[in-house]
Amino acid sequence: CGRCHIACEDTSHQAIMKEKDGARHFEVMDEECVGCNLCVTVCPVTDCITMVPMAPGTVDPRTGATVSADYANWTTHPNNPMAVPMENEPAE
C-alpha cells in the first residue's frame, strides 16, 4: 500500500525506496534507516515489517560494524537530525 514509504518520506529519514528497476517495490535503504519504527507503526499488515534489535557488541550484518551501546539507540544515530538537541532562542 505504501504507507511505510509515505511515513518515512514525509516525516522521517527517506529510508524506504518505492521503486526498483522501474517497478513498484518498497525496500529499506539500511544505510539510511535509524530504526525509529515508524514504518512498523503505520503498516496495516501484521508482521509485514519486523525490526530486529541488535545487542551492543554484535556485528551489524548490514554494515559489518560492531554495535556500541550508544549506537544501538536510534535517538543517538548520526542520521537522526534530533540526535543533537537544537538550541532554541528565547522568544521576543
C-alpha positions as CSV (number, residue, x, y, z in Angstrom):
1,C,0.0,0.0,0.0
2,G,3.0,2.3,0.5
3,R,2.2,3.7,3.9
4,C,5.7,2.9,5.2
5,H,7.2,4.8,2.3
6,I,4.9,7.8,2.8
7,A,5.5,7.9,6.6
8,C,9.3,7.6,6.2
9,E,9.5,10.1,3.3
10,D,7.3,12.8,4.8
11,T,8.2,12.6,8.5
12,S,11.5,10.8,8.9
13,H,14.6,9.8,7.1
14,Q,13.7,9.0,3.5
15,A,15.0,5.5,4.1
16,I,12.4,3.5,2.0
17,M,12.6,3.3,-1.8
18,K,9.4,2.9,-3.7
19,E,10.7,1.6,-7.0
20,K,13.2,-1.0,-8.1
21,D,14.1,-1.4,-11.8
22,G,11.1,0.8,-12.7
23,A,8.5,-1.3,-10.9
24,R,6.7,-0.6,-7.6
25,H,8.8,-2.2,-4.9
26,F,9.3,-1.0,-1.3
27,E,12.8,-1.6,0.1
28,V,14.5,-0.2,3.1
29,M,17.9,1.5,2.5
30,D,19.7,0.1,5.5
31,E,22.4,2.8,5.4
32,E,19.7,5.5,6.0
33,C,17.4,3.7,8.4
34,V,17.7,4.7,12.0
35,G,15.3,2.1,13.4
36,C,12.7,4.6,14.6
37,N,9.9,2.0,14.0
38,L,7.6,4.5,12.2
39,C,7.1,2.2,9.2
40,V,6.1,-0.7,11.5
41,T,3.6,1.6,13.3
42,V,1.8,2.7,10.1
43,C,1.8,-0.7,8.4
44,P,-1.7,-2.3,8.4
45,V,-0.3,-5.8,7.8
46,T,0.7,-7.7,11.0
47,D,4.3,-8.8,10.9
48,C,4.9,-7.4,7.4
49,I,7.8,-5.4,8.7
50,T,9.9,-6.6,11.5
51,M,12.6,-4.7,13.4
52,V,15.3,-6.9,14.8
53,P,17.1,-5.5,17.9
54,M,20.8,-5.7,17.9
55,A,22.5,-6.0,21.2
56,P,25.7,-4.0,21.9
57,G,28.7,-5.9,20.9
58,T,27.1,-7.7,18.0
59,V,28.2,-7.1,14.4
60,D,25.6,-5.4,12.3
61,P,25.2,-7.7,9.2
62,R,24.2,-4.7,7.0
63,T,27.4,-2.7,7.7
64,G,29.8,-5.1,9.3
65,A,30.3,-2.6,12.2
66,T,30.2,-3.6,15.8
67,V,27.1,-2.2,17.6
68,S,28.0,0.1,20.5
69,A,25.7,0.8,23.4
70,D,25.2,4.4,22.2
71,Y,24.7,3.4,18.6
72,A,22.1,0.8,19.4
73,N,19.7,3.6,20.4
74,W,18.2,5.3,17.4
75,T,18.0,8.6,19.3
76,T,21.8,8.8,19.1
77,H,22.1,7.6,15.5
78,P,24.1,10.0,13.3
79,N,21.3,10.0,10.7
80,N,18.8,11.3,13.2
81,P,18.6,15.1,13.0
82,M,17.3,15.2,16.5
83,A,20.3,13.3,17.9
84,V,21.8,16.6,18.8
85,P,19.4,18.8,20.6
86,M,18.6,22.1,18.9
87,E,19.3,25.3,20.7
88,N,16.2,27.4,21.0
89,E,16.5,31.2,21.0
90,P,14.4,33.0,23.6
91,A,11.1,34.3,22.3
92,E,10.9,38.1,21.8
